[in-house]
């Protein structure tokens, strides 16, 4: 685990600057300043607090990288805490997937795997305390009435008719709510703040609602559940979080979190001698911009729709921006971490080009992926002057970027498969690959020349006949003659049949939410986002590959072994092509 921790931390403190003096992002600068002033007695304690109501996506990776990276940078602690306060939408499946994803990204929470639901009793007791202080009341307005009473940005709200109940009546009703005497929606517990407050979040917000629903962890112990705004600050307080790092949409909620903790601390003292006991910890909240990316949706609600309505095969569909989908597609955690490093941490919202993520992926896979040969759309080649029944083992380089990766043997024989697009019967001027009468190089093997073309009854090319030059073994001619193309290939009698899935962007528009009037984001789904090829051939070394092993199929791109693949039925997912559009954009710029 130590190696992973170092990897996640690598370079995560910069705002995308390359080389030179390291510049801290604004969040780390705040932490560094707090350490200098001894604000938290030198402590740094962060957390990643997902709600288990869906799978994590690439936006969460940015938050994980930031929170864990800060703890590592400053010698602090990091918690993985589930904010499991909504039993209607939360499932153990989501808990398990989040644990797997955070661990895969390299974050180490040590023994601090925590659950907000374990604090239900303490949060309930603090709610009772606020009722006793006259700062909370039980309300019987339904959801529609509550919205109407709230007012607008330009008009103040109006007091609930139940706002001035006595402390004793509120205590009695809240206890009866807890015991399950009332149906869902019949009553809520609200904070008594100010219905004319300019910040709508402070207009008597709901603290508790009635939900008769089984909780994945607490079972049926509770039928009242805290709202996120009530639970958020207290979960951090209980765990001693020093820097509560959130995305920008929570900036307007911060005054409410502060109000709740200040309300509990009202009447408390540092030494515990006050009427309500000792003050509770008040974390510091810092907001940063969430990740938005082209050709992608980041809303869990929308991702859930894609899954539930069958637009994708599941949360781990390789077209999804989920961590599990990216892992299945062949992404490496290093590539994701490097992407988070490059985009940096800012205070303003922006949209990142998906091509940048693919650029980070190619850079990592180019260094780490073994090269193999595979043919996705096969065209048979018969080498007429090669002896029948004979084969030979040729040396092939495993990774030109890593000399320590060594070499492997690839079998060569009289019958081969090449890529169908590598042959044209009547080639245009700039087509340099195989054509009648033309000589090309076979990677690691020989020069071959096309001598004949076999077609079926419909005129489709089904087989090529060629001759080879035995003197060119290894791919070079002793007489110094040159060819303009090198083709990949596999030996027909040795190759393994495989299924290959080719993926494109899930959406056709950079902003999937930009749909015609009366239609939603699903109208922009790409009907060509998945192509499945069933008649592919790969070199036999891939029989020993394991699930999620990554390879570069020479000249074709990067691929990984799908988890459903077996030695008898090989399945590969294309991770990303070889062309780097981001690098080209940067070069032009």
Buried (B, 14 or more C-beta within 10 A) or exposed (E): EEEBBEBBBBBBBBBBBEEEEEEBBEBBEBBBEBBEEEBBEEBBBBBBBBBBBBBBBBBBBBBBBBBBBBBBBBEBBBBBBBBBBBBEBBBEEBBEBBBBBBBBBBBBBEEBEBBBBBBBEBBBEBBBBBBBBEBBBBBBBEEEEBEEBBBEEEEEBBBBEBBEBEEEEBBEBBEEBBEEEBEEEEBBBBBBBBBEBEBBBBBBBBBBBBBEBEBBBBEEEBBBBBBBBBBBBBBBBBBBBBBBBBBBEBBEBBBBBBBBBEBBBBBBEEEEEBEBBEBBBBBBBBBBBBBBBBBBBBEBEBBBBBBEEEBBBBBBBBBBBBBBBBBBBBBBBBBBBBBBBBBBBBEEEEEBBBBBBBBBBBBBBBEBBBBBBBBBBBBBBBBEEBEEEEBEEBEBBBBEBBEEBEEBBBBBBBBBBBBBEBBBEEBEEEBEBBBBEBBBBBBBBBBBBBBEBEEEEEEEBEBBBBBBBEEBBEBBBEEEEEBEBBBBBBBBEBBBEBBBBBBBBBBBBBBBEEBEEEEEBBBBBBEEBBEEBEEBBBBBBBEEBEEBBBBBBBBBBBBBBBEEBEEEEBBBBBBBBBEBBBBEEEEEE
